[in-house]
Every structure is written in C-alpha cells, then in structure tokens.
Amino acid sequence: MMKRALQEYCNSINIEYVGIAPKGPYRELEERLQLRLDRKQSTEFEEGCLAKRIDPKLTMEDTESIIVCLFPYFVEQGTATNIAKYAHALDYHTIVKEKLNKVGEFLETRISSFQYQAFVDTGPLVDRYLAYLSGVGFYGLNGNIICDKYGSHVVIGYLLTNYSFPIDQPQRRSCMKCGKCRALCPGQAILTDGTMNPHHCRSYLTQKKGELTVEEIAIIRKNKLVFGCDICQDVCPHNQKIASTRIAEFQESIVSELHYEELLALSNKGFMKQYKDRAFSWRGRKLLLRNFEYCK
C-alpha cells in the first residue's frame, strides 16, 4: 500500500507526523478568511489571492491529495535567548524543504508519472488548516497546531501531489482551553471568538517594517525577544515536558542569542554573510537593531 510506504519512509528520515489532506476547495476556510479580510486582519505576509488560499488546483492543476508533515524544532536548552525558538537552528525553510523534496523524490521512484510541489511557510495555502484536515495536529486557542509529543513547537510542510492518497480525518479534539495564552499575550491578539488579530501579535510586530505606532512599540517592549515571540507557547500546558526534536538539523549550529553591539558593528553585507542561513535574517539587520532599541 503506497500510503504505508510513504509513512514508513517519512519515519525513516525522522518525520513522525504525516497525514493526507483532501484536494479542496475548502469552503469552510473560505468563510473564515473572508471574515479576516472584512475585519482587516490580514497581513502582508499572506497570499493575497483568496481563491489560491482555498483551492490547491490554482497552484498545481492536477492536485489530487496533499501530504502534510510536522517538523518539531524544540531543543531543551538552559542558555539565555532573545530570539524565538524556531529561529535558533539553521533556517527551517531550508531544513524542511530538503526533507519534503526527499519525500517527493522517494515517491517519484514508486509512482508512475508522479508530480509534486513542496511548500513550507511561504506557500499559497493555509498550512495550519491543512495540518488540521490531515489529522497530524489540533488547534490551540492561539491558532497554533498542537501534537501530543512536541506540543506546538512544530513547523508545517506540505506537498501538493497528483496521486490520490487515502485522506485522513481531523482530530475531534481541542486544547485544554486554560486561557493562559489569551491572558498573557502582550498585545491581547487572541480574541474570545476563536480568531486572532495579527496586527496586535508581538511576533508579527517584531517583523513588521516601517515606522511603528506608540501602541505597537509598547507591545514589543513587553518582552525581551528581539525577533518573534514565544509567550503563548511558553505558557501553554501542552508544551510542558515535551520531547526534544529527533531531527538532527534542528539540534545543530544553535544561535539562541543576538548581541546589540555585534549587530551595530556589522555592515548590512557583513550581517547577511554571517547570518544569511538563519530565519531571523530575512527582515534585515536594521529591523533587529530597531527591536533592540525598543526592548531596552
């Protein structure tokens, strides 16, 4: 059975959570996204075309099913940090994309005329919704996807494929709903109706370019991280006593703390030479220096 072969191969390269999402279109998601647009809660980091976000066939015409994988990145550390945990190792985009391509290449050797497109984070579809549909995780109040072994410290990757794998079912469960993430969110971005206003999310604001408002700066100043924000994950009961990742690439080349004086001394070119393979580098040196100033 091809699905079992897929799961066994994924496990062999330390992808422990793999599921299959249907090919769409996703009408329930369309309603949610339209509500976000009506409330002006979308950001510049999202795919601008609503149709492409709910219909995989607008990205890959012959999509028949979608392979969805979770990639845990958490590593137990006792060192100080001022950047979000997902950015401690080498850029997760590169790590995950390489593993997704390995899965695609494996299937090319097993399935005649197999075609795929791999995406991580910057793809057109809503990866958390795909993770929910495929059963690899369930939603928390903060909108993050949670799995039992690694909590919400996971990156989501997916492959659009032209092969009809049997689809999986969503988990009929939710988080503990303790409300800690909502109560302790610096910007009170997690709303009581189950939605989120990303414009009040500290992680988003640390990556937002341009001049910030007084209110936005006040939100950033509520925590010391100069890139990202882990507060809603740190306080989540589902993230207590979780396992460290088995993926070697997330265990190596750890950079958990940046230093203001070092960044100040570097040129923009020198910064990119030193940190181009890091997830925190994509918005540039000047933005990190700005955040350092706010966090003093």
Beta strands, then each sheet from edge to edge (+ up, - down):
strand 1: 17-21
strand 2: 65-72
strand 3: 116-120
strand 4: 138-139
strand 5: 145-146
strand 6: 154-161
sheet 1: 1+ 2- 6+ 3-
sheet 2: 4+ 5-
end
